[in-house]
Amino acid sequence: MYRACSVFCLIVTSVCVRAVAQAPLPRLSAESTECIKCHKDTDQGIYGQWGESRHFRGNVGCFECHRAVKGEPDAFEHFGQYVATIVSPKDCKQCHEREVAEFAASHHSKGGRILGSLDNRLAEVVEGNNAFVTEAFPHGTSAAAVSGCWQCHGTVVKVLDEGRLDPATWPNTGIGRINPDGSEGSCSACHARHAFSAEQARHPDNCGKCHMGPDHPQKEIYYESKHGIAFLAYKDKLRMDRPKWVVGEDYVLAPTCATCHMSATKDQPVTHDVGMRISWNNRPVMSIRPDAADAKMGLAGKDVPWQKRRDNMKNVCLNCHNNQWVDNFYTQYDALIDLYHKKFAEPGQALMALAKPLLRPAEFSNKLDFVWYELWHHEGRRARMGVSMMGPDFTHWHGTYEVAKHFYAEMIPELEELIHEARESKDAERIKAAAALDAKLREVLNSSDHRWYDNKTDPAEVERRKKAAEEFNARYKG
């Protein structure tokens, strides 16, 4: 009898749940109820996603997010109500005040500031042209920038008449999108509309929309690492759909990107400022501390020292590892950063500065421009990001090996050719610049890190390496 009642209750509950999912809740606002009358037929995918969301269960409908006020830049009248297509962080802030404040203080929300950088010059000039002409861009813009850079970093969304959005700038879910209301960022970059799922945002592939490829391959590094291997093995047991998702309590088998950079631990709440747990910013030519990076951008994080951020990350690590393991990992990480800085980045910057008077003035009109750019922006980042996430293949073969190969096999020969051509030019200024460059190049190549290149390795070092090779061969002989 008890079993029969239990089965009956389960059936009734299941029927009731399905009934609720098929119709708006009674408490949904009158405005949103009117929206649904049309949009459940015209936008079935959106309606279905919303029906699966916590917004639906919380009586948050179309109007609550899309409502606008007459006179706002992107507001337009729609069946008697003023609405806007774009839902910005300012709109999300109505309910998610803390999350939006944290996000606004993060580097994610400032992603659109790349628009004036060297990267964007590549997409706009070197790769692109001005053939993409729209109302907002009558002189044209580059399709490579629009569909490449802007889709990850965001762009300034241009509003035309009657709330229409310029096709060069919309659709766009770039994480640093600059919205018509002046806010920066796009919550839907991670919480894809209209389900806005925390479960999806916790999945590594979600971050991989932007964090992948030759210059920032975090997705690929993650899947090479033991963390990514564990995730693939146990992803169905990680309970990523749970509202409370605390590492060490709700799951222990593997971390995701969100686990380490954003999600709650027993001692830390969720954060939407992804910089609060990193202790190196590996984007520039030379890695810098994140508090220094925040200071350059005028962010409040300038007052949070990198040591505190490292402790925050260690607090995550200690849910699965012991203190010695974590401390030794950071010792290895810092050593690789130091190696890259001292052996390649510092001398490379100095050599490029001295080479500038001998180069064609337009950026990327010289082979050396590309060699140096890829050396630090692609290969150097891969090495640094690889070690930060325990991806040995990216640290070495895709990282330091590529850095060294291009430093010795391309950059130095290009510099030597520049010196030779300048000396042959009989131009006094060029000859003077060539002499300065040559002196620095000789200084670099005679330093302890580089003298092997001219076969000047210290004899004592040669002997030590010879002895180590003999011991290795003896150990594995036969």
C-alpha positions in Angstrom: 0.0 0.0 0.0 2.8 2.4 0.9 4.6 1.6 -2.3 1.5 2.2 -4.4 0.9 5.6 -2.7 4.5 6.5 -3.4 4.2 5.6 -7.0 0.9 7.6 -7.3 2.5 10.6 -5.7 5.4 10.5 -8.1 3.1 10.3 -11.1 1.0 13.2 -9.8 4.1 15.3 -9.1 5.5 14.5 -12.6 2.3 15.6 -14.2 2.2 18.8 -12.2 5.8 19.7 -13.0 5.1 19.2 -16.7 1.9 21.3 -16.5 3.9 24.2 -14.8 6.5 24.0 -17.5 3.9 24.3 -20.3 2.4 27.6 -19.1 3.5 30.9 -17.4 3.2 31.0 -13.7 0.1 33.0 -12.4 2.3 35.6 -10.8 4.1 36.6 -14.1 3.7 40.3 -14.8 0.9 41.3 -17.2 3.5 42.9 -19.5 5.5 39.7 -19.8 2.4 37.6 -20.2 1.5 39.8 -23.2 5.0 39.2 -24.6 4.7 35.5 -24.3 1.4 35.4 -26.3 3.4 36.1 -29.5 6.9 35.1 -28.7 6.1 31.6 -27.7 5.2 31.0 -31.4 7.6 33.4 -33.2 10.7 32.6 -31.0 10.1 29.0 -29.9 13.8 28.4 -29.1 14.0 31.5 -26.9 10.7 30.6 -25.2 11.9 27.1 -24.5 15.2 28.2 -23.1 13.5 30.7 -20.8 11.1 27.9 -19.7 14.1 25.9 -18.4 15.6 28.8 -16.6 15.5 30.0 -13.0 14.1 33.2 -14.3 11.0 31.4 -15.3 10.7 29.8 -11.9 11.2 33.2 -10.3 8.6 35.0 -12.4 11.1 37.0 -14.4 9.9 37.3 -17.9 10.6 39.2 -21.1 9.5 42.6 -19.9 11.5 42.6 -16.7 14.7 42.3 -18.6 14.0 44.2 -21.9 11.9 47.1 -20.6 13.2 50.5 -21.4 12.3 54.2 -20.9 11.4 56.5 -23.7 14.5 58.5 -24.7 17.0 55.8 -23.9 19.5 55.4 -26.8 18.2 52.0 -27.9 14.6 52.2 -26.7 11.8 51.6 -29.2 8.0 51.3 -28.9 6.7 47.8 -29.3 3.0 47.2 -28.9 2.5 50.1 -26.5 5.6 49.4 -24.4 9.1 50.8 -24.6 11.7 48.0 -24.9 15.3 47.5 -25.9 16.9 44.6 -27.7 20.1 44.6 -25.6 20.0 43.5 -22.0 23.1 45.1 -20.4 24.8 44.6 -17.1 23.0 47.7 -15.9 19.7 45.8 -16.5 21.0 42.7 -14.8 22.0 44.8 -11.9 18.3 45.2 -10.9 18.5 41.8 -9.3 22.2 40.8 -9.4 23.8 43.8 -7.9 26.8 42.1 -6.3 27.6 40.0 -9.3 27.5 43.0 -11.7 29.7 45.1 -9.3 32.3 42.3 -9.3 32.1 41.9 -13.0 32.4 45.6 -13.7 35.6 45.7 -11.6 37.2 42.8 -13.6 39.3 42.7 -16.7 36.5 40.8 -18.5 34.3 43.9 -18.6 37.2 45.9 -20.0 37.8 43.5 -22.9 36.5 46.1 -25.4 39.5 48.3 -24.7 41.5 46.2 -27.1 39.9 48.2 -29.9 42.9 50.6 -30.0 45.6 48.0 -29.5 48.2 46.4 -31.7 46.0 43.3 -32.1 43.2 45.3 -33.6 45.6 47.1 -36.1 46.3 43.6 -37.4 42.6 42.8 -38.0 41.8 46.3 -39.3 44.8 47.0 -41.5 47.1 44.1 -42.0 44.4 41.4 -42.4 41.5 43.6 -43.3 40.2 46.5 -45.4 37.4 49.0 -45.3 35.0 47.1 -47.5 32.4 46.4 -44.8 30.2 49.5 -45.2 27.2 50.1 -42.9 25.1 53.1 -41.8 27.3 53.5 -38.7 30.5 53.0 -40.7 30.0 54.9 -43.9 33.7 54.8 -44.6 33.8 51.1 -43.9 35.4 48.8 -41.4 37.1 45.4 -41.4 35.1 42.3 -41.6 38.0 40.5 -39.9 37.8 42.7 -36.9 34.0 42.6 -36.7 33.7 38.8 -36.9 37.0 38.1 -35.1 38.2 40.5 -32.4 34.9 42.1 -31.6 33.0 38.9 -31.0 35.2 38.0 -28.1 36.4 41.3 -26.8 33.2 43.3 -27.6 32.7 46.5 -29.4 30.8 49.8 -29.2 27.2 48.9 -30.2 26.0 51.5 -32.6 22.3 52.4 -32.5 20.5 53.6 -35.6 16.9 55.0 -35.9 14.0 53.4 -34.1 16.2 51.2 -31.9 17.8 49.4 -34.8 21.3 48.2 -34.2 24.1 48.5 -36.8 24.9 45.1 -38.3 28.7 45.7 -37.9 28.1 45.8 -34.1 25.2 43.5 -33.5 24.8 40.6 -32.8 27.7 40.8 -30.4 28.2 39.0 -27.0 31.8 40.1 -26.6 32.6 40.1 -22.9 33.7 43.8 -22.9 30.9 45.0 -25.2 30.2 48.7 -24.7 26.4 49.0 -24.5 24.2 51.9 -25.6 23.5 52.7 -21.9 27.2 53.2 -21.2 27.8 50.0 -19.3 30.6 47.7 -20.2 30.3 44.0 -20.7 27.9 41.2 -21.5 26.6 38.8 -18.9 25.4 36.5 -21.7 29.0 36.0 -22.9 29.1 33.4 -20.1 25.5 32.9 -19.1 24.1 32.3 -22.6 20.6 33.5 -23.2 17.8 32.7 -22.5 18.5 29.9 -20.1 21.3 31.9 -18.4 22.5 28.6 -16.9 25.0 28.4 -14.1 25.7 24.8 -15.2 26.7 25.9 -18.6 28.9 28.7 -17.2 30.7 26.2 -15.1 31.7 24.0 -18.1 35.2 24.5 -19.4 34.0 24.6 -23.0 32.1 27.8 -22.1 35.3 29.6 -21.4 36.8 28.1 -24.6 34.8 30.4 -26.8 37.5 33.0 -26.2 40.3 31.3 -24.3 41.7 29.1 -27.0 43.9 29.3 -30.0 47.6 30.2 -30.6 47.9 33.2 -28.3 45.7 32.2 -25.3 45.1 28.4 -25.5 43.7 27.9 -21.9 41.1 25.5 -23.2 43.6 23.3 -24.9 46.0 23.5 -21.9 43.2 22.6 -19.5 42.3 19.5 -21.4 46.0 18.4 -21.5 46.4 18.9 -17.8 45.5 16.4 -15.1 42.6 18.7 -14.2 41.1 18.4 -17.7 41.7 14.6 -17.9 39.8 14.2 -14.6 37.0 16.4 -15.8 36.5 14.3 -18.9 36.5 11.1 -16.8 34.1 12.4 -14.1 32.1 15.2 -15.6 28.8 13.4 -15.1 29.5 13.2 -11.4 30.4 16.8 -10.7 26.8 18.0 -10.0 27.3 21.2 -12.0 23.6 21.8 -12.1 23.4 22.3 -8.3 22.5 25.8 -7.0 25.1 25.5 -4.3 28.3 24.2 -5.9 31.1 24.2 -3.4 34.4 22.4 -4.1 35.1 19.9 -1.3 31.4 19.7 -0.4 29.4 19.1 -3.5 32.2 17.7 -5.7 35.8 16.5 -5.4 36.7 14.5 -8.5 37.8 17.4 -10.8 37.9 21.1 -11.0 36.7 23.3 -14.0 37.9 26.7 -15.0 35.1 28.1 -12.8 36.1 26.1 -9.8 39.5 27.7 -9.7 38.8 31.2 -10.9 35.2 32.0 -9.7 33.2 29.4 -7.8 32.8 29.0 -4.1 35.0 27.2 -1.6 34.2 26.5 2.0 36.0 29.7 2.8 35.3 32.0 -0.2 32.1 33.0 -1.9 31.6 33.0 -5.6 33.3 35.9 -7.4 32.7 37.4 -10.8 36.1 39.2 -10.8 38.2 36.5 -12.4 41.4 38.4 -11.4 41.0 37.8 -7.7 42.8 34.5 -7.8 45.6 35.0 -10.2 49.1 36.1 -9.2 50.6 36.8 -12.7 49.0 38.6 -15.7 50.7 36.7 -18.6 49.2 38.8 -21.4 52.0 41.5 -21.9 55.5 41.0 -23.3 56.6 40.8 -19.7 54.3 39.2 -17.2 53.2 41.7 -14.5 51.4 41.3 -11.2 47.6 41.7 -11.5 47.4 44.5 -9.0 49.8 46.5 -11.2 47.6 45.7 -14.2 44.5 46.9 -12.4 46.3 50.1 -11.4 47.0 50.8 -15.1 43.3 50.4 -15.9 42.1 52.4 -12.9 40.4 49.4 -11.3 39.7 48.9 -7.6 41.7 45.7 -7.7 44.9 47.8 -7.5 44.4 47.7 -3.8 44.3 43.9 -3.6 48.0 42.7 -3.6 49.0 39.7 -5.7 50.0 37.8 -2.6 46.4 37.9 -1.4 45.1 36.7 -4.8 47.6 33.8 -4.7 46.4 32.9 -1.2 42.8 32.9 -2.6 43.8 30.4 -5.3 45.8 28.3 -2.8 42.6 28.1 -0.8 41.0 26.4 -3.9 44.0 24.1 -4.5 44.0 22.9 -0.9 40.6 21.2 -1.3 42.5 18.5 -3.3 46.2 19.0 -2.6 48.4 19.5 0.5 50.5 22.5 1.3 53.8 21.2 0.0 52.2 20.2 -3.3 50.7 23.7 -3.8 53.8 25.7 -2.6 56.1 23.6 -4.8 53.8 24.2 -7.8 54.1 27.9 -7.4 57.8 27.7 -7.1 57.9 25.9 -10.4 55.5 28.5 -12.0 57.6 31.5 -10.8 60.8 29.9 -12.0 59.4 29.5 -15.6 58.3 33.2 -15.6 61.7 34.2 -14.4 63.4 32.1 -17.2 61.2 33.6 -19.9 61.8 37.2 -18.7 65.5 37.1 -18.3 66.5 34.9 -21.2 64.1 36.2 -23.9 61.7 39.0 -23.0 64.1 41.5 -21.5 66.8 41.2 -24.2 64.2 40.9 -26.9 62.5 44.2 -25.9 65.9 46.0 -25.8 67.0 44.6 -29.2 63.7 45.6 -30.8 63.9 49.1 -29.4 67.4 49.5 -30.9 66.3 48.0 -34.2 63.4 50.4 -34.7 65.5 53.1 -36.5 66.5 50.5 -39.1 63.0 49.2 -39.8 60.3 50.3 -42.3 58.2 52.6 -40.2 54.8 50.9 -40.8 54.0 48.3 -38.1 54.1 44.8 -39.5 55.7 45.9 -42.7 58.9 44.0 -41.6 59.4 40.3 -41.1 61.0 41.1 -37.8 57.8 42.7 -36.6 56.0 39.4 -37.0 58.8 37.3 -35.6 58.9 39.3 -32.4 55.2 39.7 -32.1 54.6 35.9 -32.3 57.6 35.2 -30.1 56.0 37.0 -27.1 52.3 37.2 -28.0 51.9 33.6 -29.1 54.8 31.4 -28.1 55.8 33.3 -24.9 52.2 33.4 -23.7 51.8 29.7 -24.4 54.8 28.9 -22.3 53.6 31.1 -19.4 50.0 30.0 -19.6 51.0 26.4 -20.0 53.0 26.4 -16.7 50.2 28.3 -14.9 47.8 25.5 -15.7 50.1 22.5 -15.6 50.2 21.8 -19.3 53.7 20.5 -19.9 53.4 20.2 -23.7 52.2 23.8 -24.0 54.9 24.9 -21.6 57.7 23.2 -23.6 56.9 22.2 -27.2 54.3 24.9 -28.0 56.0 27.4 -25.6 59.7 27.6 -24.7 60.9 25.5 -27.6 59.1 27.8 -30.1 60.3 30.9 -28.3 63.9 29.7 -28.5 63.7 28.5 -32.1 62.4 31.8 -33.3 64.7 33.8 -31.1 67.8 32.0 -32.4 66.8 30.9 -35.9 64.8 34.0 -37.0 65.1 37.0 -34.8 69.0 37.0 -34.5 69.5 36.5 -38.2 67.1 39.3 -39.0 68.9 41.6 -36.7 72.2 40.7 -38.2 70.9 41.4 -41.6 69.6 44.8 -40.6 73.0 45.6 -39.1 74.8 44.5 -42.3 72.4 46.5 -44.6 72.7 49.7 -42.5 76.5 49.5 -42.5 76.5 49.2 -46.3 74.1 52.1 -46.7 76.7 54.9 -46.1 74.0 56.7 -44.2 75.6 58.1 -41.0 72.5 57.9 -38.9 71.8 54.3 -39.9 75.4 53.3 -39.4 75.2 54.8 -35.9 72.0 53.0 -35.1 73.5 49.7 -36.5 76.5 50.1 -34.2 74.3 50.5 -31.1 72.2 47.5 -32.1 75.3 45.4 -32.9 76.8 46.2 -29.5 73.6 45.1 -27.7 73.4 42.0 -29.7 77.0 41.0 -28.9 76.3 41.8 -25.2 73.3 39.5 -25.3 75.0 36.6 -27.1 78.0 36.8 -24.8 75.8 36.5 -21.7 75.6 33.3 -19.7 72.1 32.5 -21.1 73.1 32.8 -24.8 76.9 32.2 -25.2 76.2 28.6 -26.3 75.0 30.1 -29.6 78.6 31.1 -30.6 80.0 27.9 -29.0 81.3 29.8 -26.0 79.8 27.6 -23.3 81.8 27.6 -20.0 84.2 24.5 -20.2 83.1 23.6 -16.6 79.5 23.5 -17.7 80.5 21.4 -20.8 82.2 18.9 -18.4 79.2 18.8 -16.0 76.9 18.0 -18.9 79.2 15.4 -20.3 79.4 13.7 -16.9 75.6 13.8 -16.6 75.2 12.2 -20.0 77.6 9.4 -19.1 75.7 8.7 -15.9 72.5 8.6 -17.8 73.8 6.2 -20.4 75.3 4.0 -17.7 72.0 3.9 -15.8 70.0 2.6 -18.8 72.7 0.6 -20.5 71.6 -2.8 -21.6 
